[in-house]
Amino acid sequence: MAAMSKTNLVLTIPEPGSFELVERPYPKIKSGYAVIKTEIAPICLEGTRIWAEHDFEFHDDPYHLGHEGVGTVVEVLPGSNYKVGDRVIVFQGDFCGQCHVCRNGLSPTYCQANNPDVQGVDRAAMKGIEYRNESESGGFAMAHYRIAPEANMYRIPDAAEFRHAAACNCSFGVGFSNQELMNVKAGDTVLVGGVGFIAMGHIISALYRNATVIGLMRNKYREGLLRRMGVEHFVNPDDDDWLEQVKALTYEGQGVDHAVDGSGVNYYQERLMQATRLYGTVNFSGHTPGAKIALSPLHHVIDPAHTLLGQHDVRVKDREGLVRSLLNEAVQRMIDVMVTHEFPMSQAGEAFDIQVGKQCGKIYLYTQQ
């Protein structure tokens, strides 16, 4: 009962370029859920999309923010598989346990509990977590406390730090799980364009797998980060001979084995498809609201025999391999390079401003500060 006397401090963005920390009631939970004291809430698209443009996806709004995070279990109900004090990664969204995605160990983002067409906008994803627990707060990560479905929690090994585990959602986690789908292996060549924190997650995963990475990019600040990670090859997509430069770095000049877009814009997507060899894979991991690509099934898929794929988040079946990789010293070092800025949540405005300027990698908010 003592816990219920607490309050929950949450981050809000009531208007573009302005944030407020607001007190809300402490979260309430039902069976199958836990209360997590959030330690780190990484910034995803909140900076460019929400902060600057005040443009929200169905699962958030000015007063409900954040889907990534790590923290400590502070409350469970009898029968839980977790205990108070457990350090956990919280994978985004809810879990129904009965749909195709849940039965096959796929990404919870696609679970029917997170589908607004099935549940309705106010009962899907993180808002649905609050609804199903009859709680006035706690569905979202940018807060002192959040509610997590136990099925979407994963214990952090004692040897791993929160700051490394926090990369297991929308950066390294997305890259790792997508590359399981892509079957990236040692000796492969991976071309990465539209380099932000999602693409950096792919780069960490590719280097961990002993693949060769080529950065197709113009942002010199981020090029410097990739060089520190260990990337040796860079091509400016504005160069007239950019395609020849890329192919010269591949086996027999045939093109790259895999291409990854982290931007969601046509400029990179079209180039990446051009540079991919016959029977290669093209992965779309970034998205820009409203962006569309003119796709010819014959010229972009059938003629080059390309496999086009992409997914949000991390498949359940990939979580163990992802978390095990956090114990690799090279992975830890690359995450440390990728995380360029860390702020207390009380300075969220400064963090968002930096992300909008794109002179950064991944940015973390420490929600207890």
C-alpha positions as CSV (number, residue, x, y, z in Angstrom):
1,M,0.0,0.0,0.0
2,A,2.9,2.4,0.6
3,A,3.8,2.3,-3.0
4,M,0.4,3.7,-4.0
5,S,1.1,6.9,-2.1
6,K,3.8,7.7,-4.6
7,T,3.4,9.8,-7.7
8,N,4.9,9.4,-11.1
9,L,6.8,12.2,-12.8
10,V,6.4,12.1,-16.6
11,L,7.8,14.1,-19.5
12,T,5.4,16.0,-21.7
13,I,5.8,18.2,-24.8
14,P,2.7,20.4,-24.8
15,E,3.9,22.5,-27.7
16,P,6.8,22.4,-30.2
17,G,10.1,23.1,-28.6
18,S,8.8,23.2,-25.0
19,F,8.7,20.4,-22.4
20,E,7.2,20.1,-18.9
21,L,7.6,17.5,-16.2
22,V,4.1,16.7,-14.8
23,E,3.1,14.7,-11.8
24,R,0.7,11.8,-12.3
25,P,-0.6,9.0,-10.1
26,Y,1.7,6.1,-9.4
27,P,1.0,3.2,-11.8
28,K,-1.4,0.4,-11.0
29,I,-0.8,-3.1,-12.3
30,K,-2.7,-6.4,-12.9
31,S,-1.4,-9.9,-13.3
32,G,1.2,-10.3,-16.0
33,Y,2.6,-6.8,-15.6
34,A,5.3,-5.2,-13.4
35,V,6.2,-1.7,-12.4
36,I,9.7,-0.6,-13.5
37,K,11.7,2.3,-12.2
38,T,13.0,3.5,-15.5
39,E,16.7,4.4,-15.4
40,I,17.4,5.3,-19.1
41,A,14.8,6.2,-21.8
42,P,16.7,6.6,-25.1
43,I,15.4,9.1,-27.5
44,C,14.0,7.7,-30.7
45,L,12.1,9.9,-33.2
46,E,11.0,12.2,-30.4
47,G,13.6,14.8,-31.2
48,T,13.0,15.4,-34.9
49,R,9.4,14.4,-35.2
50,I,7.7,15.4,-31.9
51,W,10.0,18.1,-30.6
52,A,10.4,20.1,-33.8
53,E,7.3,19.3,-35.7
54,H,4.8,18.2,-32.9
55,D,3.8,15.3,-35.2
56,F,2.8,12.2,-33.3
57,E,2.2,8.6,-34.2
58,F,-0.9,6.7,-33.0
59,H,0.8,5.3,-29.9
60,D,1.9,8.6,-28.4
61,D,0.8,12.2,-28.0
62,P,2.1,15.4,-26.2
63,Y,1.4,13.8,-22.8
64,H,2.5,10.2,-23.4
65,L,6.1,9.8,-24.6
66,G,8.8,7.2,-25.0
67,H,8.8,3.5,-25.8
68,E,12.5,2.4,-25.2
69,G,14.0,1.8,-21.9
70,V,15.8,-0.1,-19.2
71,G,15.2,-0.1,-15.4
72,T,14.7,-1.9,-12.2
73,V,11.6,-3.9,-11.1
74,V,10.0,-2.2,-8.1
75,E,6.6,-4.0,-8.0
76,V,5.3,-7.4,-9.0
77,L,2.2,-9.4,-8.1
78,P,2.2,-12.9,-6.6
79,G,3.1,-15.6,-9.1
80,S,5.4,-13.3,-11.1
81,N,8.5,-14.7,-12.8
82,Y,10.4,-11.5,-11.7
83,K,11.4,-10.1,-8.4
84,V,11.9,-6.7,-7.0
85,G,15.4,-5.5,-7.8
86,D,15.7,-7.3,-11.1
87,R,17.4,-5.1,-13.8
88,V,15.5,-5.5,-17.1
89,I,15.2,-4.4,-20.7
90,V,11.7,-3.4,-21.6
91,F,10.8,-4.2,-25.2
92,Q,8.1,-2.0,-26.5
93,G,4.4,-2.5,-26.6
94,D,2.0,-5.1,-25.1
95,F,1.7,-8.8,-25.5
96,C,-1.5,-10.8,-26.2
97,G,0.1,-14.3,-26.3
98,Q,-2.4,-15.6,-28.8
99,C,-1.8,-14.0,-32.2
100,H,0.6,-15.2,-35.0
101,V,3.3,-12.9,-33.8
102,C,3.2,-14.0,-30.2
103,R,2.9,-17.7,-31.0
104,N,6.0,-17.6,-33.3
105,G,8.4,-15.5,-31.2
106,L,8.3,-12.5,-33.5
107,S,8.5,-8.8,-32.7
108,P,5.9,-7.5,-30.2
109,T,5.5,-4.4,-32.2
110,Y,3.3,-6.4,-34.5
111,C,1.2,-8.1,-31.8
112,Q,-2.5,-7.6,-32.1
113,A,-2.5,-5.9,-28.7
114,N,-0.5,-3.1,-30.4
115,N,-2.6,-2.8,-33.6
116,P,-4.8,0.3,-33.6
117,D,-7.1,-1.1,-36.3
118,V,-7.9,-4.0,-33.9
119,Q,-7.8,-2.3,-30.5
120,G,-8.6,1.3,-31.3
121,V,-6.1,4.0,-31.0
122,D,-6.7,4.6,-27.3
123,R,-6.4,0.9,-26.4
124,A,-3.4,-0.1,-28.5
125,A,0.3,-0.3,-27.7
126,M,1.5,1.7,-24.7
127,K,-1.9,3.4,-24.2
128,G,-3.4,0.0,-24.1
129,I,-1.1,-1.0,-21.3
130,E,-2.5,1.8,-19.2
131,Y,-6.1,0.9,-20.2
132,R,-5.7,-2.8,-19.4
133,N,-4.2,-2.0,-16.0
134,E,-6.8,0.7,-15.2
135,S,-3.8,3.0,-14.5
136,E,-3.6,6.8,-15.0
137,S,0.1,6.6,-15.9
138,G,2.9,4.2,-16.6
139,G,2.5,3.1,-20.2
140,F,5.4,5.1,-21.5
141,A,9.1,5.2,-20.9
142,M,9.8,8.9,-20.4
143,A,8.7,8.8,-16.8
144,H,10.0,7.8,-13.3
145,Y,7.9,4.6,-13.4
146,R,6.5,2.6,-16.2
147,I,4.3,-0.5,-16.5
148,A,5.9,-3.4,-18.5
149,P,4.3,-6.6,-19.7
150,E,6.4,-9.4,-18.2
151,A,6.5,-11.1,-21.6
152,N,8.3,-8.1,-23.0
153,M,10.9,-7.9,-20.2
154,Y,14.4,-9.5,-20.3
155,R,16.8,-9.7,-17.4
156,I,20.1,-7.8,-17.9
157,P,23.2,-9.9,-17.1
158,D,25.1,-8.8,-14.0
159,A,28.1,-8.1,-16.2
160,A,26.2,-5.7,-18.5
161,E,25.6,-2.0,-17.7
162,F,22.3,-0.2,-18.1
163,R,23.9,2.0,-20.8
164,H,24.7,-0.9,-23.0
165,A,21.4,-2.7,-22.4
166,A,19.6,0.4,-23.3
167,A,20.8,0.0,-26.9
168,C,18.7,-3.2,-27.3
169,N,15.6,-1.4,-28.7
170,C,15.7,1.3,-31.4
171,S,19.4,1.1,-32.4
172,F,21.5,-2.0,-31.8
173,G,18.5,-4.1,-31.1
174,V,16.7,-3.3,-34.4
175,G,20.0,-3.8,-36.3
176,F,20.7,-7.1,-34.7
177,S,17.2,-8.6,-35.2
178,N,17.0,-7.4,-38.8
179,Q,20.3,-8.9,-39.6
180,E,19.2,-12.2,-38.2
181,L,16.4,-12.0,-40.9
182,M,19.0,-10.9,-43.5
183,N,21.4,-13.7,-42.5
184,V,24.4,-11.3,-42.4
185,K,27.5,-13.4,-41.9
186,A,31.3,-13.1,-41.8
187,G,32.8,-12.0,-45.1
188,D,29.6,-10.3,-46.3
189,T,29.6,-6.7,-47.5
190,V,27.0,-4.4,-46.0
191,L,26.2,-0.9,-47.4
192,V,24.5,1.4,-45.0
193,G,22.9,4.7,-46.0
194,G,20.9,7.3,-44.1
195,V,23.1,7.0,-41.1
196,G,21.4,7.9,-37.8
197,F,21.1,5.8,-34.7
198,I,19.1,3.0,-36.4
199,A,21.8,2.6,-39.0
200,M,24.5,2.8,-36.4
201,G,22.8,-0.1,-34.7
202,H,23.1,-2.0,-37.9
203,I,26.7,-1.1,-38.2
204,I,27.5,-2.4,-34.7
205,S,25.7,-5.7,-35.6
206,A,27.5,-6.1,-38.9
207,L,30.9,-5.5,-37.4
208,Y,30.1,-7.9,-34.6
209,R,29.3,-10.5,-37.3
210,N,32.7,-9.8,-39.0
211,A,31.1,-8.3,-42.1
212,T,32.6,-5.4,-44.1
213,V,30.7,-2.2,-43.8
214,I,30.5,0.7,-46.3
215,G,29.0,4.0,-45.2
216,L,27.0,5.8,-47.9
217,M,26.8,9.1,-46.2
218,R,27.5,12.9,-46.1
219,N,27.3,13.7,-42.4
220,K,31.0,14.2,-41.4
221,Y,30.2,14.2,-37.7
222,R,28.6,10.7,-37.9
223,E,31.4,9.5,-40.3
224,G,33.8,10.2,-37.4
225,L,31.7,8.1,-35.1
226,L,31.7,5.2,-37.6
227,R,35.5,5.5,-38.0
228,R,35.9,5.1,-34.3
229,M,33.7,2.0,-34.4
230,G,36.0,0.5,-37.0
231,V,34.3,1.3,-40.3
232,E,37.0,1.8,-43.0
233,H,35.1,2.5,-46.2
234,F,33.0,5.6,-47.0
235,V,31.3,6.8,-50.2
236,N,29.7,10.2,-50.7
237,P,26.4,9.5,-52.5
238,D,26.6,12.9,-54.2
239,D,29.7,11.8,-56.2
240,D,29.1,11.2,-59.8
241,D,30.9,7.8,-59.6
242,W,29.5,6.8,-56.2
243,L,28.2,3.4,-57.6
244,E,31.5,2.6,-59.1
245,Q,33.2,3.4,-55.8
246,V,30.9,1.0,-53.9
247,K,31.2,-1.8,-56.4
248,A,35.0,-1.6,-56.3
249,L,34.8,-2.5,-52.7
250,T,32.9,-5.7,-53.3
251,Y,33.8,-9.2,-54.5
252,E,34.4,-9.2,-58.3
253,G,32.7,-5.8,-58.4
254,Q,29.3,-7.5,-58.3
255,G,27.7,-5.2,-55.7
256,V,27.0,-5.5,-52.0
257,D,25.5,-8.5,-50.4
258,H,23.2,-6.4,-48.2
259,A,22.0,-2.8,-48.1
260,V,20.4,-1.1,-45.2
261,D,18.4,2.2,-45.2
262,G,18.2,4.0,-41.9
263,S,16.6,7.2,-43.2
264,G,13.2,6.3,-44.9
265,V,13.9,8.7,-47.7
266,N,14.0,7.9,-51.5
267,Y,17.5,9.5,-52.0
268,Y,19.2,6.7,-50.1
269,Q,16.7,3.9,-50.8
270,E,17.1,4.2,-54.6
271,R,20.9,4.2,-54.4
272,L,21.0,1.2,-52.0
273,M,18.9,-0.9,-54.3
274,Q,21.1,0.0,-57.3
275,A,24.2,-1.0,-55.4
276,T,23.0,-4.5,-54.2
277,R,24.1,-7.6,-56.1
278,L,21.9,-10.1,-57.7
279,Y,20.0,-12.1,-55.1
280,G,21.1,-9.6,-52.4
281,T,19.0,-8.3,-49.6
282,V,17.7,-4.7,-49.1
283,N,16.6,-3.7,-45.7
284,F,14.4,-0.8,-44.8
285,S,14.8,0.0,-41.1
286,G,14.2,3.8,-41.1
287,H,11.0,5.6,-41.9
288,T,10.0,9.2,-42.6
289,P,6.4,10.2,-42.2
290,G,4.7,10.6,-45.6
291,A,7.7,9.3,-47.6
292,K,7.0,6.9,-50.5
293,I,9.1,5.2,-53.1
294,A,8.2,4.4,-56.7
295,L,8.8,0.7,-56.7
296,S,8.7,-1.4,-59.9
297,P,8.2,-5.1,-59.1
298,L,10.0,-6.0,-62.3
299,H,13.0,-3.7,-62.1
300,H,13.5,-3.5,-58.4
301,V,12.6,-7.1,-57.3
302,I,12.3,-9.6,-60.1
303,D,15.1,-8.6,-62.4
304,P,17.7,-8.3,-59.6
305,A,16.2,-11.1,-57.6
306,H,16.3,-8.9,-54.5
307,T,14.8,-9.7,-51.2
308,L,13.2,-6.6,-49.7
309,L,12.6,-6.7,-46.0
310,G,12.4,-4.7,-42.8
311,Q,10.9,-4.7,-39.3
312,H,10.6,-2.6,-36.2
313,D,11.9,-3.7,-32.9
314,V,13.4,-7.1,-31.9
315,R,11.9,-10.5,-32.4
316,V,11.4,-12.5,-29.2
317,K,13.5,-15.4,-30.7
318,D,16.4,-13.0,-31.2
319,R,16.5,-11.6,-27.6
320,E,18.9,-14.1,-26.1
321,G,21.5,-13.7,-28.9
322,L,21.1,-9.9,-28.7
323,V,21.7,-9.8,-24.9
324,R,24.5,-12.3,-25.1
325,S,26.3,-9.9,-27.5
326,L,26.2,-7.2,-24.9
327,L,28.9,-9.1,-23.1
328,N,31.3,-8.7,-26.0
329,E,33.8,-6.0,-25.3
330,A,33.9,-4.7,-28.9
331,V,30.1,-4.4,-28.9
332,Q,30.2,-2.4,-25.6
333,R,32.9,-0.1,-27.0
334,M,30.9,0.5,-30.2
335,I,27.7,1.3,-28.1
336,D,29.8,3.7,-26.1
337,V,30.8,5.5,-29.3
338,M,27.2,5.5,-30.6
339,V,25.8,7.1,-27.4
340,T,27.2,10.6,-27.8
341,H,25.0,12.5,-25.4
342,E,23.4,11.7,-22.0
343,F,21.1,14.1,-20.2
344,P,18.9,14.1,-17.1
345,M,15.2,14.1,-18.0
346,S,15.1,17.6,-16.4
347,Q,17.2,18.8,-19.4
348,A,15.2,17.1,-22.1
349,G,14.9,20.2,-24.2
350,E,18.6,20.4,-24.6
351,A,18.7,16.8,-25.6
352,F,15.9,17.2,-28.2
353,D,17.6,20.3,-29.7
354,I,20.8,18.4,-30.2
355,Q,19.0,15.5,-32.0
356,V,17.3,17.9,-34.4
357,G,20.8,19.2,-35.3
358,K,22.0,15.7,-36.3
359,Q,25.4,16.3,-34.8
360,C,24.9,13.3,-32.5
361,G,24.5,9.5,-32.3
362,K,22.1,8.0,-29.9
363,I,20.9,10.2,-27.0
364,Y,19.9,8.9,-23.6
365,L,17.6,10.5,-21.0
366,Y,18.2,9.5,-17.4
367,T,14.7,9.6,-16.1
368,Q,15.4,9.7,-12.4
369,Q,17.4,12.9,-12.7
